Amino acid sequence: MKLKRQKPKEKFSYDPQKVLKKLEDLAWKILEEAKSGKNPYFDVPTRGLNNVYFDEESRLIRLGDRLSRRYFLNVAHARKFMQTLILMAYIKRLVSEGKHASLREAYYANKHTVPGTRENTFEDQSESDPIIEDLERMLGVLREEMHITADRRGYIYGDIVIKDGEDEFNASKLGTGGWAVPGTVEHIQFPEINVDYVLVVETAAMADRLIEEKYPKRENCLIVATQGQASRGVRRLIHRLHYEEGLPIIVFTDGDPYGWYIYSTIKRGSINLAYLSEKLATPDAKFVGMTMDDIKEYNLENVTEKLKGIPPDKKGGPTGDYKRLIEELNYPWFQDKEWQRQLKLALKWGVRIEQQALANKSLEFVAKEYLPEKIREGKLLP
Amino acid sequence: MKLKRQKPKEKFSYDPQKVLKKLEDLAWKILEEAKSGKNPYFDVPTRGLNNVYFDEESRLIRLGDRLSRRYFLNVAHARKFMQTLILMAYIKRLVSEGKHASLREAYYANKHTVPGTRENTFEDQSESDPIIEDLERMLGVLREEMHITADRRGYIYGDIVIKDGEDEFNASKLGTGGWAVPGTVEHIQFPEINVDYVLVVETAAMADRLIEEKYPKRENCLIVATQGQASRGVRRLIHRLHYEEGLPIIVFTDGDPYGWYIYSTIKRGSINLAYLSEKLATPDAKFVGMTMDDIKEYNLENVTEKLKGIPPDKKGGPTGDYKRLIEELNYPWFQDKEWQRQLKLALKWGVRIEQQALANKSLEFVAKEYLPEKIREGKLLP
């Protein structure tokens, strides 16, 4: 199998005016209702597991269509109603002025005592974060498009030209460091792409190994290091590189329930952010390793580790890795035969295998044999 | 106070030959002892609190001169003796070949069954990590100089030219992302420096705020985002920028015991890595905020948070923030009058204040008033 850049599937264009329009339309609706003596309300898609499902058609974890209605003239709703309007006004200002704020800044900026009362608008960030998520769901707009930035984590390395504002640079000419992915990637463009695919790597240490071995150059790929669970910025970047730039996505994580979950989040979306799967997930992504089969295939028995936690057949079990494995066995998006096989093998053997365990062969092994061989022969999991 | 680049104090040059020489000298000593029928040994500086002290002269946390002797022909020492030799051989290979390995790779690469026995060289990474630390102490050489890379975290942004291998680029021309600091910065050079000082920032969100407000450009400084506790790479980078490039270092963290500890690690070194203080710490660093005094000075009473944990006068206390505060009050390197004042105020008021709480004033406030004012007027803590 030779990986090649494909024809792009869509072209994303971030338009702040559209976001402003949506905010204003909603605000006008509220204002009109108030003026005409009605009880103003918002319709907010319900959060939580019971409004989340796996959509076989799009192969994504998605949000259902249950709504809850939030009224202004309702003692139980009034506080959240006020908070929603405060944050809408704040976001409007951010987007109009071209400024960005973190979730925490958005909280602090809008925390104040309501004049004439002893009531604070927000007592804690745990009050403002969910309102911002509600707005994402209500407006169908990413938080990042509303200029609320997510935590940043992760970096990229490889032969593509990135345009960020007035700056343009090649991400393979930044030494061993690579480019730190910012919290918001909506505004980033890729004027030149000279790679065939994207290899997403869980650990920084492994990404650095591959960079040292010149893997990106030899295999003509881009490395994205997630440094653990992929941040929103990184997931969005992967999504855009696939859909807008046509790049195949290959994911490389540890062979344990946590690593596999990182993969599934990139591919299917997550339960918490089900309403964003269409913008953050990449269902065409494929998985190269580590798998349970690798242990036998490459004689790695000596460098496996025991699963953490208590097995299901022991008192107090299942906990830890075992619990997570059993959850994954039951998720609708892990029902492929091949994944069921890996998950069951892990349970049966009671072991996990790390990316870096491949160093037991030699430092070069992962870059010169393991990855090129598995990718060339198409030994990838769906 | 106008911050300006000063005359460099030293010039660091990383010489792999020196590291190889030290390894070989030690290995020859062992070999000679074995050949002449003596019992070969290593002298390892003792680890732990009782061999750590605060050196008033260098203003650093330092390692004392206690040694423990590790013999080959001693049942209690033989395993560690073997492990030390295995890792010395491995490091020699890495440095000779110009390759780098992570701690985890070093563990996996050297884990195998000793021929003719059922004994593994290493059972767990918790066996190999301390040996590598022992080698750092014994040889007086950084792990990074031995090509064992540390975890990477943090990024930099500002008008300096970085040379990393064959690549040369300006760290203010990388869009909003900035340059991801690699695990090892020994090989990095700075052919051009156009900034007056370095502002070290605890949170990525605050660093991004300052970048958006064009603070680095307006104030002519470099931003280093530590993203929590500073990684070894970032600490080493700060040290080198100060000593080799003459840049003053200003640190900006949350106003809480964790933020202040981040500062003290950058300035004084840490207890765990006391033997590396001279290479990682920067005793000339100064602290700009947040302080308890800032709360009154800038009317931030409304956006403080309660300290976490149980106060010392309550049952079960002190825990959490309170415990950490009391530890800091007692550390010899927190005995400056001004620091004692801040720590006591925090205890008295029972509050902490975050960097991002400044957003309560306005998003621009931190970049246009708070920082420039405090730095101009020299309102810095030692």
Interface residues (C-beta under 8 A of the other chain):
Chain A: K99 H100 A101 S102 R104 E105 A106 Y108 A109 K111 H112 T113 N120 T149 D151 R152 R153 Y155 I162 K163 D164 G165 D167 F169 K173 L174 G175 T176 G177 G178 W179 A180 V181 P182 G183 T184 I188 A204 A205 D208 R209 E212 Q227 N302 V303 E354 Q356 A357 L358 A359 N360 S362 L363
Chain B: K99 H100 A101 S102 R104 E105 A106 Y108 A109 K111 H112 T113 N120 T149 D151 R152 R153 Y155 I162 K163 D164 G165 D167 F169 K173 L174 G175 T176 G177 G178 W179 A180 V181 P182 G183 T184 I188 A204 A205 D208 R209 E212 Q227 N302 V303 E354 Q356 A357 L358 A359 N360 S362 L363
